Amino acid sequence: MLRTPRQKVSIHLVFYVSKRGCADEAVVTRRLFLGVGAYVLLGAVLSHGSGYVLFRGRWWYNAAALFPLGYLFGWRETEALGWMRGSYRRQVACSATIFVGSLMLSLVSMLASFPTPVTLALESLSAVCFTWTLLLFSLCRRVTSPLLGFFGSLTLELYLMHGFFVNLLRQPFYDKGSGIITIGNPVAYILLVLACGTAVALLFKQVTKRLLGQKSEASM
């Protein structure tokens, strides 16, 4: 959804501000839509590639709308699932068609240099419809495995940590014997990012568990 740790922290900060001191889910949802909308609008207005670390292109935030939509779905999950099952085939056909159409139009929009808001809207629509289509398919076939369960338990930690290694391992390294070393094999690069990100995510999860445990014991 977002490409850098700073962006992820920014969106989570929006969530923190939206949720803090508010038990009304409707209000929290509205705040999230407004906060993320403002973030995306700011990215569309600022010049891409001009030094702004958070806004270097649409691809850095064109799926950010999924964050408040995901929160809305989690809040009204029972009603949403009932509605999805009630018109399953029609929704799959519509969602898949809109996904393919908006994706093709977004490519045309980029090639034709359409205004940024137009391309952004098409890319965001394709991301939402793609996710909705996968969610619909998951209603009739659920894929489970111990590996997916393991990584599922580290979703937030991996989400926050992997971007650091994506950037770090892309840089050249210096070795006295052989000079400059770069990871040229894409498969090796992906596996290294995954391994390093998973290791740090596990460590981070254990540290936060201990800190939260100590905090709960101190408050008792």
N, C-alpha and C positions, 0 to 999 in steps of 0.2 A: 504494500500500500504506500509506504513512504520509504525513501531510499537511504537516509542517513540517520545516525543516532540523534542528532540535534532535532531533526524533524519529528522523530518518534517521541522525544521528550516534550516537544512543543505541543503535540496533539494530546499527550497524556496530561500535560499541564492544563489544557483546555478541559479535559475530563475532570481533573481534580477541582478546578474552580467551579465547574458546573455542578458537581456532586456535593461539594463541601457545604455542610449545614442545611441541606435540603433533602427531605424525605419524600417529596412529591415527585414521582417518576415522570409525570407529564411535564413538569417544569424543568427537570433535569434534561429531558429529551429535547425540549425547545432550546435550552441553553446550548446543548451540544450542536444542534443544527446551526444555530447562529454563530457559535465560536468557530466551528470547522468551516462554515461558509465564509466567514471573514478571513480565515487563514488562506483558503483557496483563492478568494478574490484578491487578497494582497499579493499572492504569487502571480496571478494573471496580470496585475497592474505593473509590478516591478519588472525592470528589464532583465531578461534571462541572460545569464552568462556575464553579467557585469560586476561580479564580485560578491553578490548576495549569497551567503552560504546556504540559505534555506530555499532559494527560488532560482534554480538554474535551468529549469525547463518544466514543461507540463508533466512529463513522465515522473517527476518527483512527487507529485501530489494529485494526479488525475484520478486516483481511486480513493482519495481521502473521504469521500462521501459514504463509503462503506462503514466507516467507524460509527457515526450516529445512527445509520440504518441498522447496523448490527445490534446496537443498544436498544433501539426501538423493537427489533424482532425479539430480543431476549426478554424485554418487558412484557410484550403481548404474545409470547410464544404459543400459548394454547390456542388463542383465537387465530393466529396466523397459520398454524399447522392445520387446523380444521378447514380454513379457507383454501389452503393449498391442496388438501386431499379432495375437497369438494369439486374442484375444477382442474384436476391434475393435468390431463392431456391437453386441454386448451392452453393452460399456462406454459407448459413445456414448449408447445408449438410457437406461441407468441414470444416467449422469452428468448428462445433459440434464434428465431427469425430476426428479432430486434437486435440481438447481439451481433449476428453476422452482418446485418445491414449497417448498423452504426459503426462497426469495425471497418468495413469497406469504405464507408463515407469519411471516416476519420483519416484513413490513408489518403484518399483523394484530397481531403482538406489540407493535409500537410504538403502534398505535392503541388497543390494549386496556391499555397501560401494564403489560405483563408485567415481571417482575423483570429487571434488567439482564443477568445471566448467561444467561437464556433467549434474549433477543433477540440478544445477542452471539454465542452459539453458532450460532444460525440464520444470522446474517449471515456468520459465518466459514465455515460449511459451504457457503453459496451462493457465496462468493468462491472457495473451493477447487474446487468442482464446475464453476463457470464456466471457470476456468483449465484444468482437466483436459479439459473438452469442447473448448476451443480447441486444446489440445495434440493431442488425438486427431484433430481435423479437419486439423491441419497435417501429419499423417502421409501423408494422401492428396493434399493440395494445398498446396504451398509457394509463398508469395507472396514474390517477390524484386524489387528494383529498386535503382538507384543511390542513390535518396533514402533508402530504408530502410537500405541499407548504411552510408550516411553517418551517420544518426542512431543506428544500431546501434553504431557505433564510439564514440559519445559517451554511451552509456546511463548509465554511472555518474556522469559529470560533470553531465549534464542532471538526473539524479535528485537530485543534491545541490544544484544551483544554482537550479532553476526556482522553488522555493518562495519564495525571497527576492523575486523579481519579481512573483509572484502577489500577495504582500502589498503590495509597494511601489507597483505600478501601480494598485492598488485605492484608494489614498489620493488625496484631492483635491490639486491643485497650484494655486499662486497665481501669477497673471499680472498685472502692473501695469496693462495695458491693459483686459483683460476680466474681471478678478477671479478668482473660483474656477473652476478647470477640472477636470472629471472625465472619465474615459473611459467614456462611456455606451454605446458600441456594443460588444456582446459579441464580435463578430468582430474588431474592431480591437484589443480588449483581449487576446484570445487570440493574435493575430499578434504584438503587441508583446511579450508574455510569451515567446513562442517565439523571437522574434528576439533579445531581450536575453539570454535564457537560453542560447541557442546560442552567441552571441558570447562570453559569459563562460566557458562550458564549453570552447570551443576554446582560449581563453587559458589556462585552468586546466590543460588537458591538456598544452599546450606547456610550461608552467612545470614541471609535475611530471615530464615527460619529461626536461627539462634537469637538474632536480635529481637524479633517479634516475640519469641518465647520469653526472653528476659524481660521485655517490656510488660507482657501480660502478668508475669509473676510479681513484678514490682508494683503493679497497680492493684493486686489482690490484698 
